[in-house]
Amino acid sequence: MLSRLLQFVKEHQADIILLIGVILISLLSFAAGYIAARQQEKEPIKFETYENSHYWSGNKWIIS
């Protein structure tokens, strides 16, 4: 059983190394994107209304 596994690994060594490389690069890219997104977190936009505005009739919206 172990000899069959070793034989399989020897036959497909290049493909196994390529697969491991692709997985590691994918994980590294995901981690870098996650860290960059966490650093760019901003406060969400808030909408406030002022009902007694003397500039226009109706509500005045303030975006902050």
Beta strands, then each sheet from edge to edge (+ up, - down):
strand 1: 47-50
strand 2: 60-63
sheet 1: 1+ 2-
end
